[in-house]
């Protein structure tokens, strides 16, 4: 009887292994990539003592510690061991992210994972596997977008290291990035990435401004540079979100028959090109930014036109900024600690 039970369990495990082969393979690949990084980190204290490390890099590493402490003390972010180690990328990207959308609808494809839930993107430490996954999605009729990632969060389960690429960022951008990722370790709601990323983007943006005021002062060039960059980025994000509305209106005219054809693709590509070209009007009068937008539009015309998947990140990261801002200011009078405490009670976090 015991042999039959053990045999049945073995058969079930084999069948599960076959059924979840791709998921298990992906999990192993991601775990191997993460372990490979963690096995090659250095303690920050050792990096700061290393005479071969430039003083400018050491100053930025110390600045990251300040940003982190500011997030804990002034914003109410959760204390952690993150950014107490350092990983040298040697100029190489570490992780690639894929997003996918329906061909004639701005609708993110969701990948499902045990415990952490569904995600509108999928990350890879192996670029070959990332490209292979993208080809699979394309073969299934989805629009796709693939790009490198500058940081990620393990939600406090592991010690996320300082990456060498972080040291090249301007101070405002660096503060935004660190506070964004620390927000994930403070509150992360299962299967609600739009809320998670929008909240982290909101805290990163607003928290960076507060840090720059605290560290450098109200009239500092650091603050002025960041606020100007934020003004443009916010305008561009808003433009892309309005572009989603324009595309959705077009797609509704296609009716229920969503099979691919040249006419639909031509109308779709023409509108996307108009949306991208219209970005010239953002912050009108600034010659540098206008030229930058025109150069981008020219590059897209050369055959690299983005598709629906390009717009997904704006839904994921920027679509709820006004909601968070109004609630934060009107209900909590700009008190980050009280606001985050409220959100942690409202949403169950992993």
C-alpha positions in Angstrom: 0.0 0.0 0.0 2.8 2.4 0.9 4.6 1.6 -2.3 1.5 2.5 -4.3 1.1 5.8 -2.4 4.8 6.7 -3.0 4.4 5.7 -6.7 1.3 7.9 -7.0 3.1 10.8 -5.5 6.1 10.3 -7.8 3.8 10.2 -10.8 2.0 13.4 -9.7 5.4 15.2 -9.2 6.5 14.1 -12.7 3.3 15.3 -14.3 3.5 18.6 -12.4 7.1 18.9 -13.6 6.1 18.4 -17.2 3.1 20.7 -17.0 5.1 23.5 -15.3 8.3 22.8 -17.2 8.6 26.3 -18.6 7.7 28.0 -15.3 10.3 25.8 -13.4 12.9 26.6 -16.1 12.2 30.3 -15.8 12.3 30.2 -12.0 15.6 28.4 -12.0 17.1 30.9 -14.5 15.9 33.9 -12.4 17.2 32.3 -9.2 20.6 31.6 -10.8 20.9 35.1 -12.1 20.0 36.6 -8.7 22.3 34.2 -6.9 25.1 35.0 -9.3 24.8 38.7 -8.5 24.6 38.1 -4.7 27.7 35.9 -4.8 29.7 38.6 -6.3 28.8 41.7 -4.2 31.1 43.6 -1.9 30.1 45.1 1.4 29.8 48.9 1.0 32.3 49.4 3.9 34.9 47.5 1.9 34.2 49.5 -1.2 34.6 52.7 0.7 38.0 51.6 2.0 39.3 50.5 -1.5 41.9 53.0 -2.8 41.2 51.8 -6.4 37.6 53.2 -6.2 37.3 56.8 -7.3 36.3 59.4 -4.7 33.4 60.5 -6.8 32.0 56.9 -6.7 32.5 56.7 -3.0 30.7 60.0 -2.6 27.7 58.7 -4.5 27.6 55.5 -2.5 27.5 57.6 0.7 24.7 59.7 -0.9 22.7 56.6 -1.5 22.9 55.8 2.3 21.7 59.3 3.0 18.8 58.9 0.6 17.8 55.6 2.1 17.9 57.0 5.7 15.9 60.0 4.6 13.3 57.6 3.1 13.0 55.8 6.4 13.1 58.8 8.7 11.1 61.4 6.7 8.8 59.4 4.5 8.1 56.3 6.6 9.6 53.7 4.3 10.5 50.3 5.8 14.1 49.9 7.1 16.0 47.2 5.3 19.5 45.9 4.5 19.2 47.1 0.9 22.0 49.1 -0.6 24.6 47.9 2.0 26.4 45.9 -0.7 27.8 46.9 -4.1 27.8 45.0 -7.4 30.0 46.0 -10.3 28.3 45.5 -13.6 31.4 46.3 -15.6 29.3 48.3 -18.0 27.0 45.4 -18.9 23.2 45.4 -18.5 21.8 42.9 -16.0 18.1 42.3 -16.7 15.8 42.7 -19.7 12.1 43.4 -19.4 9.4 42.4 -21.9 5.9 43.9 -22.1 3.2 42.8 -24.5 -0.2 44.0 -25.6 -3.0 43.0 -27.9 -2.5 44.1 -31.5 -5.6 46.4 -31.7 -6.1 47.2 -28.0 -4.0 48.8 -25.3 -4.3 45.8 -23.0 -1.3 44.4 -21.1 -0.6 40.7 -21.4 -0.3 39.3 -17.9 2.3 36.7 -16.8 1.2 34.7 -13.7 3.7 33.6 -11.0 3.2 31.6 -7.8 2.9 33.7 -4.5 3.6 37.1 -6.1 0.6 37.0 -8.6 0.3 38.4 -12.1 2.6 40.9 -13.8 2.2 43.0 -17.0 5.9 42.4 -17.7 8.5 39.6 -17.5 12.1 40.0 -16.5 15.1 38.0 -17.7 18.7 37.9 -16.5 19.5 36.1 -19.8 19.1 38.3 -22.9 18.9 35.2 -25.2 15.9 33.9 -23.2 14.3 37.4 -23.3 14.6 37.5 -27.1 13.2 34.0 -27.4 10.2 34.9 -25.2 9.6 38.0 -27.3 9.6 36.0 -30.5 7.1 33.6 -28.9 4.7 36.5 -28.0 5.1 38.0 -31.5 4.2 34.6 -33.0 1.0 34.6 -31.0 0.0 37.9 -32.4 1.0 40.3 -29.6 2.7 43.6 -29.8 5.9 43.6 -27.8 8.5 45.9 -26.3 11.8 44.9 -24.7 14.3 47.0 -22.8 17.0 47.0 -20.1 16.2 47.6 -16.5 18.2 49.9 -14.2 17.1 48.4 -10.9 14.6 46.0 -9.3 13.3 45.1 -5.9 13.2 41.7 -4.1 10.7 43.2 -1.7 13.0 42.9 1.2 13.5 39.1 0.9 17.1 39.6 -0.2 19.6 42.5 0.2 19.3 44.5 -3.0 22.8 45.8 -3.9 23.9 49.2 -5.2 24.5 48.7 -8.9 27.5 50.4 -10.5 25.2 51.9 -13.2 23.4 53.8 -10.4 26.6 55.8 -9.8 26.2 57.6 -13.2 22.9 59.1 -12.4 22.2 62.7 -11.5 21.4 63.2 -7.8 17.6 63.8 -8.4 17.3 60.7 -10.6 19.2 58.6 -8.1 17.0 59.7 -5.2 13.9 58.9 -7.3 15.2 55.4 -8.1 16.3 54.5 -4.6 13.0 55.8 -3.0 11.0 54.1 -5.7 12.5 50.6 -5.1 12.4 51.1 -1.3 8.6 51.8 -1.6 8.2 48.3 -3.1 9.8 46.8 0.0 7.3 48.8 2.1 4.1 48.0 0.3 3.5 45.5 -2.5 0.0 44.3 -3.3 -0.3 40.9 -5.0 -1.6 41.0 -8.6 -2.0 44.8 -8.6 1.2 46.0 -10.3 -0.4 49.2 -11.6 -1.1 50.3 -8.1 2.4 49.2 -6.9 4.3 50.9 -9.7 2.2 54.1 -9.7 2.7 54.4 -5.9 6.4 53.8 -6.1 6.6 56.3 -8.9 4.7 58.9 -6.9 6.8 58.4 -3.7 10.0 58.4 -5.9 9.0 61.7 -7.5 7.8 63.5 -4.5 10.3 62.0 -2.1 13.2 63.1 -4.4 12.0 66.7 -4.4 11.8 66.6 -0.6 15.3 65.1 -0.3 16.8 67.6 -2.6 15.3 70.5 -0.6 16.5 68.9 2.6 20.0 68.2 1.3 20.8 71.1 -1.0 18.2 73.8 -0.4 15.3 75.5 -2.2 17.4 77.4 -4.6 19.9 74.7 -5.4 20.9 73.7 -9.0 20.3 70.1 -8.0 16.6 70.9 -7.2 16.1 73.1 -10.3 17.6 70.5 -12.6 15.4 67.8 -11.2 12.2 69.8 -11.2 12.7 70.9 -14.8 13.4 67.3 -15.9 10.3 66.2 -13.9 8.2 68.9 -15.6 9.1 67.5 -19.1 8.8 63.9 -18.0 5.3 64.5 -16.5 4.3 66.3 -19.7 5.5 63.5 -21.9 3.8 60.9 -19.7 0.5 62.8 -19.8 0.9 63.0 -23.6 1.4 59.3 -23.9 -1.6 58.6 -21.7 -3.8 60.8 -23.8 -2.3 58.9 -26.8 -3.7 55.7 -25.3 -7.1 57.2 -25.3 -6.7 58.2 -29.0 -5.6 54.7 -29.9 -8.4 53.1 -28.0 -10.9 55.3 -29.9 -9.4 54.2 -33.2 -9.5 50.5 -32.2 -13.2 50.7 -31.3 -13.9 51.6 -34.9 -12.4 48.3 -36.0 -15.5 46.5 -34.6 -15.4 42.9 -33.2 -13.3 41.5 -36.0 -9.7 42.0 -34.7 -8.0 39.8 -37.2 -4.8 41.5 -38.6 -5.0 43.3 -41.9 -3.0 46.0 -43.7 -5.6 48.7 -43.4 -5.9 48.4 -39.6 -2.1 48.3 -39.3 -1.8 51.4 -41.5 -4.3 53.4 -39.5 -2.7 52.3 -36.2 0.9 53.1 -37.3 -0.2 56.5 -38.7 -1.8 57.5 -35.4 1.2 56.3 -33.3 3.5 58.3 -35.5 1.2 61.4 -35.0 1.2 60.9 -31.2 5.0 60.7 -31.2 5.4 63.7 -33.5 3.0 65.7 -31.5 5.4 65.5 -28.5 7.2 68.5 -30.2 4.6 70.7 -28.6 5.6 69.8 -25.1 7.3 72.6 -23.3 7.1 74.6 -26.5 9.9 77.1 -27.0 12.6 74.9 -25.5 14.9 74.3 -28.5 16.9 71.4 -26.9 13.8 69.4 -26.0 12.1 70.1 -29.3 15.2 68.9 -31.2 15.4 65.8 -29.1 11.8 64.9 -29.9 12.3 65.5 -33.6 15.4 63.3 -33.6 13.4 60.6 -31.9 10.5 61.0 -34.4 13.0 60.7 -37.3 14.5 57.5 -35.8 11.0 56.0 -35.5 10.3 56.9 -39.1 13.4 55.0 -40.2 11.6 51.7 -39.3 11.7 51.4 -35.5 8.1 52.6 -34.8 6.9 51.5 -31.4 3.6 49.6 -31.0 0.9 49.2 -28.4 3.4 47.6 -25.9 5.3 50.8 -25.8 2.4 52.5 -24.2 1.9 49.8 -21.5 4.6 51.2 -19.2 2.8 54.6 -19.0 -0.4 52.8 -17.9 1.6 50.8 -15.3 3.8 53.6 -13.9 2.0 56.9 -14.5 -1.8 56.4 -14.9 -2.7 57.0 -11.2 -0.4 59.8 -10.3 -3.2 62.4 -10.0 -5.2 60.0 -7.8 -2.3 59.6 -5.4 -1.4 63.3 -5.4 -5.0 64.4 -4.6 -5.4 61.9 -1.8 -2.0 62.6 -0.4 -2.5 66.4 -0.3 -6.2 66.6 0.5 -6.6 63.8 3.0 -3.2 63.7 4.6 -1.9 67.3 4.0 1.3 66.0 2.5 2.3 63.8 5.4 4.1 60.8 3.9 4.3 58.7 7.1 0.5 59.0 7.7 -0.3 58.3 4.1 1.9 55.2 3.8 0.5 53.9 7.1 -3.0 54.4 5.7 -2.2 52.5 2.5 -0.5 49.7 4.4 -3.8 49.2 6.3 -5.9 49.5 3.2 -4.0 47.1 1.1 -2.6 43.7 2.2 1.1 43.6 1.4 3.3 40.6 0.5 
